[in-house]
Amino acid sequence: MIGIKTIIADSQKMFVEGISTYLKSRNNAAIKIVDKVPSGEELVEVLNTSDADIILMELNLPDQDGLKLIPELKEKFPNVRICVLTAYGDYRFVKEAFQGGADGFLLKSNPIEELLVGINEVMDGNTFLSDGLRITPASNSNGSARTDKSKSLYEDRFLIRQKLTRREQEVLELIAQAKNNKEIADELFISDQTVGVHRKNIMRKLGVRNTVNLIKFALENEIV
């Protein structure tokens, strides 16, 4: 393949420069980096004015959830291939990415040589899933789904956001503005009781016991 026009969407500057350097050194003109953007908004802007062939995209973008952005990109730019290149390998993320229209999914922790294979496979019209990933949960020897009961002591903003539904995220943003249930209900056109249910579910999912700690948690983790 000659001149695969590629956009890298990732806010980690050192990683992006490393990938760019690697692709240039291994492929000469075979893969052409036409742009590097740190956010979902800038990615859409670039796509509006470019004729890119493929996007190498991190899920955890500073302004948007990549999993929700993928189907939007596919609807607006159906001819552009999307290859997720991320640190998040949970099978649920892989499954949702492919359901949203992703063409490939690679882990940043995998050998960098896999990136070339993935790009070529995707550009040939195939889907690509890098080693160690799956779209269903791993099974125990008895065939039942294995659940990992261990929990990371640190969960970043992207993982925290995945716990909340879109409506819960909307409610949380209004709670962080110190609005009460009635004010939130009026703004979202739902009942006070529904807001109360959302509030309880949000606190349960995020592991906090009161509204003060909920707002503090949301602000400290930059999820509002």
C-alpha positions, 0 to 999 in steps of 0.5 A, a space after each residue: 500500500 502506498 500513502 495510507 493517510 493517517 491521523 493519530 488522535 491521542 493527548 499523550 504527546 511523547 507517545 504520539 511522537 514515538 508512534 509517528 517516528 516509528 511509522 516513518 522509519 519503518 514505512 517511508 511513504 507507505 504510511 503518511 501521518 497527515 495530522 496529530 490531534 489531542 482531542 475529539 473535537 479537533 479530530 472532527 475538525 481535521 476530518 472535515 477538511 482532510 481525506 484521511 484513510 485511517 484514524 489511530 485513536 485513544 479511547 480516553 480523550 480529554 474532552 470526549 469518551 472515545 467509545 461514544 465518539 466512534 459511532 458518531 465518526 462512522 456515521 459522519 465519515 463512513 469511509 474512514 477506518 478507525 483503529 483503536 490504540 489504547 491502554 484499556 483492554 477490558 473485553 467490554 470496551 473492545 466489544 462496544 468499540 466494534 459494535 460502534 463501528 471500529 475496524 481494529 483494536 490494539 493495546 499500547 502495551 503490545 509489541 509495536 510491530 503489531 501496529 503495522 499488521 493492524 493498519 494493513 489488515 484494516 486497510 485491506 477491509 478486515 477487522 483486527 484484534 491484537 493479541 491478548 484481547 477478546 470481546 467476551 469474558 474469559 472462562 474458567 475451566 468449567 466453562 463459566 465466565 470468570 470474574 476478576 474480583 481484584 480491583 485497582 486502587 486507582 481508577 482514572 477518569 475514563 474508567 470512572 465515567 464508564 460506570 455512569 449512564 448518560 443520564 447519570 452523567 447529566 445529573 452528576 454535572 448538575 449536582 456539582 453545580 449545587 442544584 437540588 433535586 427539583 432544580 435538576 428535575 426541571 432542567 432535565 424534564 424528569 420527576 424529583 423522584 427520578 432524580 433522587 433515584 439517579 443520585 442514589 445510584 451515582 453515589 453507590 457506583 462511585 462509592 460515596 455516602 453523601 452529596 458533599 463527598 460526591 461533589 468532591 469526588 467528581 471535581 477531584 477526578 475531573 468527571 464533571 
